[in-house]
Amino acid sequence: MPTIAILNGDLEGQTFTVNKSVVAIGRRHDNDVCLSLDPRVSRYHARLTYRGGEYVLEDIGSANGTFLGQRRIHAPTVIRPGDRFRMGRTWLTVLPDLAETSQARAQESVQFLSDVETALAGVEGVADSVLYSVRADAPSRAVSADEATRRLEVMNRIGQGLASTLDLDTLVDNVLGAIMEVIPAERGFVMLVDRETGDFVPQAMRVRSGSRAPEAMRVSRHLLEHAISKRVAFMTADAMQDERFLSLDSVQGLHIRSALCAPLVRGEEALGAIFLDSTSTTHVFVERDVEMLMAIANQVVTALENARLYTDLRHAYEELQAAQEQLIRAERLTTIGSITASIAHDMANIVTPLKPLIEIGFRDANVDPELFEALTRQLDRLTAMVERVTSFSRTEELKFAPVNINEIIRKTMTLIRSDVAHSGTELVLELDEGLPMVMADAAQLDRVFLNLALNAVQAMEGSERRVLTIRTEHDQEEVTVSFIDTGPGIPVTVQDRIFEPLFTTKETGTGLGLPSCKRIVEDEHHGTIAVDSIEGGGATFTVHLPLAPARTQPAEALQPA
């Protein structure tokens, strides 16, 4: 069953573990995952279904859509654990499930029962066959030849198992299985101590076939703590009748007849314990069982420590490998940025004087006006391309100030209006005139809007109907800018990659435009950019930008929308 984590906002770090196959997500409190603090989330926004071993995310008619990464989804979409998806302003992910191992079953099933502090005095040696205990450092007692052979076979098998793996889960599960073959316990557990919290963590669990196995496997915390604190392995043949256990609810409530526990200690550090118990009068432990379990525990300790060291080393290596991959990616992008910065600088030096020089050169010449306009339009396109390359390799310092998004859009459209008109595209501006101010670098946003507008115009080449609509809206927290085209749309298989550097579907594209837009909007302006497209139904790119502080807003902009 899924565990859903919230990645940002006021609920960042909160997780929801839902024991059902269909999970409702929305703003109302009767959803399985309630996002009540995000006003852009609908009352009933989306559902997550666990089906056939995979997770399927589905929007259920929300007002603002559900996004997988930067892509809005319109149909049930398969997602993987670790994928980021967004509703409103809230990013979420499905955490990877624990592997279906003995550890996972143990952590899901085991419940610890605690008692009021009660003195439990261990007795060295035999005490009416009721409580028998052996210190962790006590020497082994002499045993019969048959018993020695049996013990040797078990120890050899366990030793071979310990030497065959360094995987912690496999190691403890194999050990517990071998123990259950020779000691008549109904249930067996390996409990490890968390090195940070000191709490018991179930690591492995076994239940003998045919034994009563309730969903919740309750274990007495008191008996575990006694074994570890006293550094003693102990056995009780009938805990229900022992006066030392009469006041322990965790023993009496579980109807424990026979219990066997051995600590896992290394020096002064308590690593955990092996715990076996039985409620049956036919499965009764004897003294030699506790001695054998103690011998096994001593052998397990070294292997357990080695497995922990190996696990820590493996995790450290994986983190190092991930860091190296991120560093290589960063270096690659830095190199690309340096190259594009150099190219942009040289291009700017060439392009900037071209337009005035052409105007001067053709001033007195008899030039076809349409030809001159076409030449000017191509120069404008070249200028726009320089701007796009420059936006990816930006090196100048950002200059944030309260800006009006509508003014930036009008300025940007002035630059490419002739290009838009000659492409046969109708430009529609639906601008919210009551738009509040946004704290932004106007030049950088100009580059974003230029990229998105030109992409839309180019996408509609060959379309029968060409309309580019630029719409601005706002609420109490953000300004929204949408670029809506009537082109062929973007294939779903491509939508997940269009913001990757150097990825392009155009024959002459650079693959730098949309990545630079994403960087400017999300990294520099703390907003979001997303795409909504159905193949054959056009595309919409939407930019969300947070409002500037209230003190920078004009009085009319502070009125409710």
Summary of the structure (lengths in Angstrom):
residues: 561
radius of gyration: 34.5
end to end distance: 41.4
largest distance: 121.3
contacts: 1734
relative contact order: 0.08
helix: 39%
strand: 25%
